[in-house]
Amino acid sequence: MDRRSILRHAGMAGVLASAAAPAVHAQAAVRWRLASSFPKSLDTIYGAAEVFAQKVRELSSGRFEISVHAAGELVPAFDVVDAVQKGRLEAAHTAAYYFSGKDETFAIGGAIPFGLNSRQMSAWTFEGNGLKLMREFYARYNIVNFACGNTGAQMGGWMRSEIRSARDLGGLKFRVGGFAGQVLERMGVVAQNIPGGDIYPALEKGTIDAAEWIGPYDDLKLGLNKVAPYYYYPGWWEGGLQLDLYIHRRAYEALPADYKGIVETASAYAHVVTQARYDVKNPGALKQLVAGGARLRPFPPDVMAEAFRHAMALYAELGVRNPSWRKVYSDYARFRSDQNLWFRFTEATFDRFMQSQKL
């Protein structure tokens, strides 16, 4: 079923309402297993899969059940693509950039440095060419993808030592998710991709010097403020991380049409709920972190400028040697340019004014 057709006929409000779901007429019971790349303790990002599964169960009157399993329960966090591709699992919930080692194009489906913000990413996916292009790419991995959450713009992470200029990044052992490491390595960083549940002990033991996860609410749960005092912003590598629901193609194609519609509706519902939860929970958590001694710092201007330069150079290089990247990124980049022009006069100007007021 085409996602756009649901959105056009029902609208987003209709998609989010259970009344918009297709009727289920005594379909056979279906049982799936879904592997998350996230620990159960993170009720926001892990919870997106639970929201999805619960809505599927609700809309199918209990006939379609999806059990959700935390990272490591069925497969390790970074093995979920292989498990779904090979049909060992029906579904997974993850961040696409974790798998950029297979092909850098994966990252575009999640977040790339200096990419789209969350609203722009949803627009590209639902009403631009994003879903079409990523579906074509994922087909080679036997995957059908659905947007299933967004974290919004992220923080830049926790550092043991203050970063005063780009020179201070040299030799820094930094836990950073997926594709962003390629840009940071060009700046002298030793990038390491560590699952969320393993970050705290690595930072505490000094195995790494710095780490980023998502933002205040999750960082507080992980306790990262206890082992590194400096809290940087923004996470320029994740202006809006879109999370993905991956489904094994044959499992999806075997579903009756009503159940396919339920999957589409439930994933759109989880997509909206997840960012709403982050937007609600992050402000209070940030206040708590600062009250507890976290030292908020913006990245120095030369860090931002150098990172941007390296990111654009990397994208140009990938366009030469990776046909999949070239096809998807060329559309993404055009969309980003138009969106930034529009947001410059509207969202950004309004936000800057409101943030300067004392309310």
C-alpha positions in Angstrom: 0.0 0.0 0.0 1.3 3.5 -0.9 2.0 5.6 2.2 1.1 8.8 0.3 -2.4 7.5 -0.6 -3.2 7.1 3.1 -1.9 10.5 4.0 -3.7 12.2 1.1 -7.1 10.6 1.8 -7.0 10.6 5.6 -4.5 13.4 6.5 -2.0 13.0 9.3 -4.7 13.5 11.9 -6.6 10.6 10.3 -3.6 8.4 10.3 -3.1 9.0 14.0 -6.7 8.2 14.8 -7.7 4.6 15.2 -10.8 5.3 13.2 -8.5 5.8 10.1 -7.2 2.3 10.2 -8.5 -0.2 7.7 -11.2 -2.5 8.9 -10.2 -6.0 9.8 -12.4 -8.8 8.7 -11.6 -12.0 10.6 -8.1 -12.3 9.3 -5.9 -15.1 10.5 -3.7 -14.5 13.5 -0.1 -13.3 12.7 2.8 -13.4 15.1 6.0 -11.5 14.5 9.2 -10.8 16.4 10.8 -7.4 16.2 14.4 -6.8 17.3 15.4 -3.3 18.5 18.8 -1.8 18.4 18.2 -0.1 21.7 18.2 -1.0 25.4 14.9 -1.4 27.1 15.9 1.2 29.7 15.5 4.0 27.1 11.7 4.3 27.1 11.8 6.9 24.4 13.7 5.3 21.5 13.1 1.7 22.5 9.6 2.7 23.3 8.9 3.7 19.7 8.8 0.0 18.7 6.5 -0.7 21.7 4.2 2.1 20.6 4.1 0.6 17.1 3.5 -3.0 18.3 0.8 -1.8 20.6 -1.0 0.1 17.9 -0.8 -2.9 15.5 -2.4 -5.1 18.2 -5.1 -2.6 18.9 -6.0 -2.0 15.3 -6.1 -5.7 14.5 -8.2 -6.5 17.6 -5.3 -8.7 18.8 -5.1 -10.8 15.7 -1.7 -9.3 14.7 0.8 -9.6 17.6 4.4 -8.3 17.4 6.8 -9.1 20.3 9.4 -6.4 20.8 12.9 -7.5 22.0 15.7 -5.2 23.3 19.2 -5.1 21.8 21.0 -8.4 22.5 17.9 -10.5 23.4 17.5 -12.0 19.9 20.5 -10.5 18.1 23.1 -7.8 18.9 22.2 -4.2 18.3 24.1 -3.9 15.0 23.1 -7.3 13.6 19.4 -6.5 13.0 19.7 -5.8 9.3 21.4 -9.1 8.6 18.7 -10.9 10.7 15.9 -9.2 8.8 17.5 -9.5 5.4 18.0 -13.3 5.9 14.5 -13.8 7.2 15.6 -14.9 10.7 13.4 -12.1 12.1 10.3 -10.5 10.6 11.1 -6.9 11.7 13.6 -4.6 13.4 13.6 -1.1 14.7 16.9 0.8 14.4 18.8 3.8 13.2 19.8 3.4 9.6 23.3 5.0 9.9 24.5 2.2 12.1 24.8 0.2 8.8 26.7 2.7 6.7 29.6 0.3 6.7 27.5 -1.9 4.3 26.8 1.1 2.1 26.9 4.8 3.0 23.4 5.3 1.5 21.9 3.7 4.6 22.8 6.9 6.5 20.7 9.1 4.4 17.6 7.3 5.6 18.5 8.2 9.2 20.6 11.3 9.5 23.8 12.7 7.9 25.9 15.6 9.1 24.4 18.9 8.2 21.3 17.2 6.8 17.6 17.7 7.2 15.9 18.6 10.4 13.1 16.4 11.7 10.2 18.2 9.9 12.2 18.4 6.7 13.0 14.7 6.9 9.4 13.8 7.4 8.5 16.0 4.4 11.1 14.4 2.2 10.0 10.9 3.3 6.2 11.3 3.1 5.7 13.9 0.4 9.1 14.1 -1.4 11.0 11.2 -3.1 12.5 9.9 0.2 10.4 6.8 0.7 10.5 5.9 -3.0 14.3 6.2 -3.2 15.0 4.4 0.1 12.6 1.6 -0.7 14.4 1.1 -4.0 17.7 1.0 -2.1 16.5 -1.4 0.7 15.0 -3.8 -1.8 18.5 -5.3 -2.4 18.5 -6.2 1.3 15.0 -7.8 1.2 13.8 -5.0 3.4 10.6 -2.9 3.3 11.1 0.3 5.3 8.8 2.6 7.2 9.6 5.8 9.1 9.1 5.0 12.8 10.2 7.9 15.0 12.4 10.9 15.1 14.6 12.2 17.9 14.6 15.8 16.7 17.9 17.7 16.7 20.4 16.1 19.1 23.0 17.4 21.5 26.7 17.2 20.7 27.7 14.9 23.5 29.7 14.7 26.7 33.4 15.5 26.9 35.9 14.9 29.7 37.9 18.0 28.6 36.8 21.3 27.2 36.9 21.8 23.4 38.1 25.3 22.7 38.9 24.9 19.1 39.0 22.2 16.3 42.6 21.4 17.4 41.3 20.0 20.6 39.6 17.2 18.7 42.9 15.7 17.6 43.2 12.1 19.0 39.9 12.4 20.9 38.4 8.9 21.4 34.7 9.7 20.7 31.7 7.4 20.8 29.6 8.6 17.9 26.9 6.8 16.0 27.6 5.4 12.5 28.3 7.6 9.5 29.2 10.8 11.5 32.5 9.1 12.4 33.7 9.5 8.8 33.5 13.2 9.1 35.0 13.4 12.6 37.9 11.1 11.6 38.9 13.7 9.0 39.2 16.1 11.9 41.5 13.9 13.8 38.9 12.1 16.0 39.2 8.4 16.8 35.5 7.5 16.2 34.0 4.5 17.9 30.5 3.1 17.3 29.3 1.6 20.6 25.8 0.5 21.4 23.8 2.7 23.8 23.9 0.3 26.7 27.7 0.1 26.6 28.5 3.8 26.5 28.6 4.6 30.3 31.1 1.9 31.3 33.4 2.8 28.3 33.4 6.5 29.3 33.8 5.6 33.0 36.8 3.4 32.4 38.4 5.9 30.1 38.2 3.6 27.1 36.7 6.6 25.4 37.2 10.3 26.1 33.8 11.5 24.9 30.4 10.2 23.9 27.2 11.4 22.3 23.8 9.6 22.5 20.7 11.7 21.8 19.8 14.4 24.2 19.1 15.3 27.8 16.4 12.8 28.7 18.2 9.7 27.4 21.6 11.0 28.5 20.3 11.5 32.1 19.0 7.9 32.0 22.4 6.6 30.8 24.2 8.7 33.5 26.7 10.2 31.1 26.8 13.4 33.2 28.4 11.4 36.0 31.5 10.6 34.0 32.0 13.7 31.8 31.3 17.3 32.8 31.2 19.2 29.5 27.9 19.0 27.5 28.2 20.3 23.9 25.6 21.4 21.4 24.4 21.1 18.7 24.8 17.6 17.4 25.5 18.8 13.8 25.6 15.2 12.6 22.0 14.6 13.6 19.8 17.5 12.9 16.8 15.1 13.1 17.5 11.4 13.4 14.7 9.4 11.7 14.3 5.9 13.0 13.3 3.0 10.8 11.1 0.0 11.0 12.6 -2.7 8.8 10.4 -5.6 7.6 11.5 -8.7 5.8 10.1 -8.4 2.3 8.5 -11.8 2.1 6.9 -11.4 5.6 5.5 -8.1 4.5 4.2 -9.4 1.2 2.5 -12.3 2.9 0.4 -10.0 4.9 -3.2 -9.4 3.8 -4.0 -5.9 2.6 -5.7 -5.0 5.8 -2.6 -5.8 7.9 -0.3 -4.0 5.5 -2.5 -0.9 6.1 -2.3 -1.4 9.8 1.5 -1.6 9.7 1.6 1.7 7.7 -0.8 3.4 10.1 0.9 2.2 13.3 4.4 3.2 12.1 3.1 6.7 11.2 1.5 6.9 14.7 4.7 5.8 16.4 6.7 8.3 14.2 4.8 11.2 15.6 4.5 10.0 19.2 8.3 9.4 19.5 9.3 13.0 18.7 6.5 14.4 20.8 7.9 12.4 23.8 11.4 13.7 23.2 10.1 17.3 22.9 8.2 16.9 26.2 10.9 15.2 28.2 14.1 16.9 27.1 13.5 20.4 28.6 13.1 19.2 32.1 16.0 16.8 31.8 18.2 19.6 30.6 17.4 21.7 33.6 18.1 18.8 35.9 21.5 18.2 34.2 22.5 21.8 34.5 21.4 21.9 38.1 23.5 18.9 38.7 26.7 20.6 37.4 26.7 19.9 33.7 28.6 22.6 31.9 26.8 23.5 28.7 29.0 24.6 25.8 28.4 25.4 22.1 30.8 23.9 19.7 33.4 26.6 18.7 32.8 28.2 15.4 35.9 26.7 13.8 34.6 23.2 14.8 31.3 23.8 13.0 33.0 25.3 9.9 35.6 22.6 9.6 33.1 19.9 10.1 30.8 21.3 7.4 33.7 21.6 5.0 34.7 18.0 5.6 31.1 16.7 5.3 30.6 18.4 1.9 33.9 17.0 0.6 32.9 13.5 1.8 29.6 13.7 0.0 31.2 14.8 -3.2 33.6 11.9 -3.0 30.8 9.4 -2.4 28.9 10.8 -5.3 31.8 9.8 -7.6 32.4 6.3 -6.2 28.9 5.2 -5.0 26.1 5.2 -7.5 23.4 4.5 -4.9 24.6 7.4 -2.8 24.7 9.7 -5.9 21.1 8.8 -6.8 19.6 9.3 -3.4 21.8 12.2 -2.1 21.3 14.3 -5.3 17.5 14.4 -4.6 18.0 14.8 -0.9 20.4 17.8 -1.4 18.0 19.5 -3.8 15.2 19.1 -1.2 17.4 20.4 1.6 18.3 23.5 -0.4 14.7 24.4 -0.9 13.7 23.6 2.6 16.4 25.8 4.1 15.4 28.7 1.9 11.8 28.4 3.2 12.8 27.8 6.8 15.1 30.8 6.7 12.2 33.2 6.3 9.7 31.4 8.5 10.6 28.8 11.1 14.1 30.1 11.8 13.2 33.7 12.1 10.2 33.0 14.3 12.2 30.7 16.5 15.0 33.2 16.9 12.6 35.9 18.0 10.7 33.7 20.4 13.9 32.4 22.0 15.1 35.9 22.7 12.0 36.8 24.6 11.5 36.3 28.4 8.3 34.3 28.7 
